[in-house]
Amino acid sequence: MLKWIGGIALVLTLLVIGTCWYGYRTLTGGGDTASVHVAVSAERGWAYISDPDSMAVWYETTATISPRGKGPLVVGDTLRVRTTGATPGSTQETSWIVEVVDAPRRISYMTPGDSTIPILRREDAIIPGPADSIAITSRIIVPDLAKELPDSAGAGAGRMLETTGKIMTAAMRLAEQGRLERLKAHLEKP
């Protein structure tokens, strides 16, 4: 009887581990870039991704974006995005500093960290397509924090940070995909 119970427990344990591994591989296998194809001109697409007033329309339904009313972003601008948190009544604020503006093709943001290493970077790009259409891509870049670990931390700590970075990148890519789908819906409205 104990052999049956032990065997069933082992099979269930292997199923859970296999399911977690499969989910991790599926989640992190999508890369670091979200993308949508939109049937609008590059100029209209650029206006929506480079102006805080336009960003407030599509970014998130619960987002407050500042500064507002000053026109397109320029290098050095700080964009503050406040969203409703996961728990009722909580909010989360993220600051994005504009690093590169290459109108009308690319805008790059960086979220500053507590040290010289940025927490993450985001690059939005407009790629012209055929017949007045564009692809808008958003790439999430999470720094490799494992490189910053002292040798005394060990290989296990480095692998844990690497895995955490991959999961963070995948989660942010999925969030960006949702934002880009909202942007597409706004851009393609008549």
GIZI-V430748 format. One record per residue. N is the residue number from 1. PHI is phi in whole degrees, -180 to 180 (NA if undefined). PSI is psi in radians with two decimals (none if undefined). Layout:
n-><N;N>
phi-><PHI;PHI>
psi-><PSI;PSI>
//
This chain:
n-><1;2;3;4;5;6;7;8;9;10;11;12;13;14;15;16;17;18;19;20;21;22;23;24;25;26;27;28;29;30;31;32;33;34;35;36;37;38;39;40;41;42;43;44;45;46;47;48;49;50;51;52;53;54;55;56;57;58;59;60;61;62;63;64;65;66;67;68;69;70;71;72;73;74;75;76;77;78;79;80;81;82;83;84;85;86;87;88;89;90;91;92;93;94;95;96;97;98;99;100;101;102;103;104;105;106;107;108;109;110;111;112;113;114;115;116;117;118;119;120;121;122;123;124;125;126;127;128;129;130;131;132;133;134;135;136;137;138;139;140;141;142;143;144;145;146;147;148;149;150;151;152;153;154;155;156;157;158;159;160;161;162;163;164;165;166;167;168;169;170;171;172;173;174;175;176;177;178;179;180;181;182;183;184;185;186;187;188;189;190>
phi-><NA;-66;-64;-63;-62;-63;-64;-64;-63;-65;-62;-63;-62;-64;-63;-64;-63;-62;-64;-64;-62;-61;-62;-63;-64;-67;-64;-84;-74;-81;80;-117;-126;-104;-152;-137;-106;-129;-90;-143;-75;-62;-64;-68;-61;-64;-59;-76;-95;-114;-121;-57;-64;-72;-60;-62;-74;-114;-58;-154;-68;-107;-88;-117;-116;-137;-78;-121;78;-111;97;-60;-72;-127;-56;98;-63;-110;-103;-105;-118;-111;-125;-70;-78;-71;-99;-56;86;-95;-130;-132;-116;-123;-107;-117;-101;-73;-100;-138;-129;-124;-67;-98;-112;-149;-136;-124;-121;-136;-99;-70;-105;-82;-129;-79;-95;-68;-66;-163;-123;-137;-120;-105;-135;-108;-117;-61;-124;-76;51;56;-132;-139;-112;-111;-117;-134;-111;-102;-122;-100;-65;-82;-71;-62;-66;-87;-72;-70;-58;-70;-70;90;-69;-62;-66;-65;-66;-65;-66;-64;-64;-61;-62;-66;-67;-61;-61;-65;-64;-70;-63;-65;-64;-63;-61;-63;-64;-66;-66;-65;-61;-57;-61;-70;-68;-90;-67;-69>
psi-><-0.73;-0.56;-0.70;-0.83;-0.78;-0.73;-0.76;-0.73;-0.69;-0.78;-0.78;-0.70;-0.79;-0.65;-0.76;-0.81;-0.77;-0.73;-0.74;-0.77;-0.80;-0.78;-0.74;-0.81;-0.70;-0.78;-0.84;-0.20;-0.16;-0.03;-2.81;0.20;2.29;2.61;2.54;2.65;2.29;2.42;1.16;2.98;2.76;-0.62;-0.74;-0.72;-0.75;-0.72;-0.63;-0.53;-0.15;0.00;2.12;-0.59;-0.74;-0.66;-0.63;-0.41;-0.68;-0.28;-1.08;2.67;-0.42;0.20;2.50;2.14;2.31;2.69;2.74;2.74;0.22;-0.01;-2.90;2.64;2.59;2.86;2.32;-0.32;2.54;2.14;2.11;2.18;2.08;2.17;2.77;2.36;-3.13;-0.53;2.55;2.31;-0.13;2.66;2.81;2.30;2.31;2.38;2.29;2.20;2.23;2.13;-0.70;2.34;2.02;1.33;2.48;0.75;-0.76;2.49;2.35;2.36;2.73;2.40;2.06;2.57;-2.91;-0.16;-2.73;-0.12;2.15;2.60;-0.79;2.85;2.68;2.28;2.14;2.36;2.57;2.15;1.96;2.49;-2.99;2.63;1.03;0.82;2.78;2.82;2.32;2.16;2.64;2.08;2.27;2.25;1.92;2.21;2.67;1.61;-0.33;-0.52;-0.42;-0.11;2.50;2.73;-0.50;-0.25;-0.48;2.86;-0.57;-0.72;-0.68;-0.74;-0.64;-0.75;-0.66;-0.77;-0.75;-0.73;-0.70;-0.72;-0.72;-0.78;-0.78;-0.75;-0.73;-0.60;-0.73;-0.71;-0.73;-0.66;-0.73;-0.73;-0.75;-0.60;-0.67;-0.70;-0.80;-0.78;-0.70;-0.72;-0.60;0.07;2.48;none>
//
